[in-house]
Amino acid sequence: MTEPARDGPPGDRPEIPAQSDDGDRALPVPRADAATVLGADEALELLREGRLDVLGRLVGASNVTLIGRISLHEAGQEHRLEATCVYKPIRGEAPLWDFPDGTLAYREVAAYVVSEASGWSIVPPTVMRDGPFGPGMVQLWMDVDEAVDVVELIRRPDPGLRPMAIFDAVVNNADRKAGHLLPMPGGHVHGVDHGVCFSIDPKLRTILWGWMDRKLRSVELDVLRRLRQELDGALGASLGRLLAADEVAATAGRIDDLIAGGRFPRPSPDWPAVPWPWY
């Protein structure tokens, strides 16, 4: 894995804003007014090239999660593109016993790469770039449909979550909580927080067990076969810049197993089936 270039040594970076002890007094999250109108290419251009200004910190996250405003300017004009974003600097990642230090942001970007290759558009536009507190993951903020009851989506289970359950099995998501689901106006559901994915060990831990052991549909198997083929080409090369070689190989192995079995996975007896807290 290669790290993005820094503008200066770590000592030149400002201190990451402290997390408030009082969640009720946390900075309000601004609305992402541009998020629903940006095309995919525009969103990626904005995230990669735009000016990133940190507005505040989301409280309650285990890793430093900052809210920012990102904008692209043209000479003599107002903002050409502007949106709200999530910024997770590598230096704010908490150490984990089962994932190498400094890799969570790369895993978030790798999840976006797989999401786009699948065609399911599960993960919002996500890039790796430098920022005010060093290199990290920057992701477009999505305004959810607050009228949707996420718990009810899971309880049904909602058919719109079916691709996400397969996606989580592919990327070996160890932390699919209800709070990581973003129901959008129109019915699509995005998934976020993919920092603990792509382990070489079986770690699938999710609240999306509603299709456990059911047969995969032919169109779903077609997606998996295409992903497996692309892992031997461009997709594999892209993931190789974000993950270790054995993690890319393990991803291919998981896809092979899903295709061979033709069914949704079952929980492992050696690993907790559901994350805690589950929301």
N, C-alpha and C positions, 0 to 999 in steps of 0.2 A: 504494500500500500504506500502511496506517496502522499505527503501532506502538502496542502496549498502553501504557496510562499507567504511569509509574514512581512509586514511592513517594517517591523523592528523587533528587537529582542523582547521576550516576555515582560521584562521589567519596565518597558515603556508603555505597557497597556494600563488603562485605568482599572480600578478595582471594580469587580462585578457588584452590582447593587445588592445589598443585604435583603434577605427575605423578611418580610414583615411578620411579626408575631401575632398580628391581629388581622385575620383574613378579611374581616368586614371592612377594613380600611385600605385594602389593596387598591392599586390604581385601576380604574375601570378600563375594560378592554374596548378599544375603539372599534367601530364597525368597519368591516372590510368592504367598503362600497364598490371597489373596483373588482373584487374577486369573482363576482358572478358574470362580468362582462369581458374579462380577459380571455383571449384564446390561449391554447397551450404554449405556442411559440412565444407569444407576447409575455406570458407569465414567466417562462424560463429566462427570457432576455432580461426582464425586470429583476428577477431574483439574482441573476448572475452579475448584472452590470449596474444596477441601481445603487443609489446612496442609501445606506442603512442607518437609521437613527433609532436608538433604543428609547422606548417610552416608559417601560416599567417591567416588573418581574411577576410572573404567575406564581402565586403562593401554593404550597402543597405538593409541588412536583419534587420527585426524589433527586432529579438533576436540575441544574440551573436552566430555566426556561424563560426566555425574555420575549416580550412583545415589542415589535418595532414597526416603524413606518418606512417603506422602501419606495424610492421615487427615481425616475429618469427625467432628466432635463434636456432641453435644447436651447441653444444660445438665443437669448432675447425672448424666450417664451416661458410660459408656466410649465408645470409638470406635464410631460408627455404621457407617462404612465405612473400610476401611484396605487399602492395597496398596503394593507396591513400584513405583517408576517410574523412567524415564530422563528426565533433565533436561539439555537442551543450550542454555545461555544464548547469546544472540546475541553477547555480548562475548567469548565463547570461540571464535568461528569464525575459522579461518585464512583469510587472503585468497587468492582464486583468480583466475587471469588471465581465466577465461572465464565467471565468474558475478559479478554485482554484490555488493559487500560488504554484509554484514548481511542477506542474504536466505535463507540456507540453512534456518533454522528455519521460515520461511514456506512454503518448498517442501515441507518434511516434512509440514506440516499440509495443504497442498494435495493431496499424494499421498493422505492419509487421506480427504479429501473425495471424490476421484475413486474411491477404493477402495470407499467406502460407496455411492456412486451406482451403481457397477457391480453391486453385490450380491455380489461375490466375497469381501468381507471379508479382503482381503490384508493391509492395514496395521492393526496394533493401534490401539485408541483413542488419539487424538493431539489435543492442543489447543495453542494459543498462550496464554501467560499470563505474569504476572510471577512472579518467584521470588527467592530469596535473593541471586542474582547478576545480577538484572535480567531483562527479558523474554526468553523463549525457548520452545522446544518442550518439552512434557512428554508422555510416552508411557507407557502402561501396560506394565510389565515382564511378559513371558510366560515361563513355565517350559516349556522344551522337553522333548521325549521324547528323552532322552540315548541310548536304545538305537537310534535311527535314524541310519544312516550317510548324511549329507547328500551326500557325493560319489557314493554309489551312487544316490541319488535323481536326481542330475543325469545320471549315466552311462546310466540305463535308456532314455530319460528318464521320470520318473514322471508319469502323467497329471494328478496333482494340481498339478503346476507349470505346466500348460498355460495356465490363466487368468492366472498371473503373467507369463508370457512376453508375452501380449497386453497386459496392463496396463503392462508396462515399455515396450512400443512406443508406447502412448498417451501416457504421461507423459515419454517420451524419457529413460529412466533411463541415465545415463552411468556407473553404477558398481554393477551387480548382481553381487556376489560370492557365493561359496558361503557365506561366513560371515554373509551377510545373510538367510539362509533359516532360519526357526524351525519345525522340524517339531513338531507338537503331538500329545499323546495323542489317538488317534482318527483320525489321518491328515491333518488339515488342516495346511497350511503357510502361515505368515505370512511377510511380507517386511518388513524394516526398513532404515533408513539411506537416506532418499530426499532428501537435501539437494542433490544435483546432478541434479535433474530439471527438466523444463519449459524447457530452453533453446530458443530460436527456431531454432538450428542443429541439424542432424542429429548426435546424439551417442550413439546407442544402443550401449551397451557392456555385455555381459552374458555369463554362462556358460550361459544358457538358449537355445541355438541348436538344440536337439533337434528342433524342428518347422519349421525353416527352409524356407520356400517351400511348405509344405503348405497345403491348403485349410482355410479357417476353416469351422467347423460353423455350421449355421443358427442354433443357439442363441447362439453367440458373436457372429455378425453382428447378431442381435437386440439383444444388450447394447450393441454399438457404435452401432447406430442410435438406441437410447434415450439413450445418453450424448450423442450428437451433438445430438439434439433438446433435451435438458436444458441443453446449453451455451448455447442461445439463451434460456434462462430462469433458473431458480433456481441451477442448477449454475454457469452462467457468472457470475452475480452473486456467488456465494460465492468462486469462484476469483479474481474481479476484486478482492476485498479482500485477496488474498494474493499475487497475481502481477501483473506488468505486463500492460497490455492486449495487447501484441503476443505475449506468451507464451500468453495465453488463446486468441488467434486461431490461433497455431501449433498448439496442442493440437487445436483443431477441424480444422485442416488435416490433421494426422496421422490423425485418425479418418476423415476423408473418404477419405484414400488407402488405409487398411486396408479400408474398405467397398468402394471401387471395385476394388481389386486382388483382394479375397477370399482373400488368402493371408497367412501369417506373413511378416514381413519377412526380407530377406537382409542380411548385413553390408555396410556401406558401404565402398567401396575407399578412402575419404578419411579414415577414422577407425578406430582400433584396435577390433577386434571384441570382445575380451575384456579386462576390467580386469586390472591388475597391481599388487600380487599378486592372483591370482584368488580366493584364499580370504580 
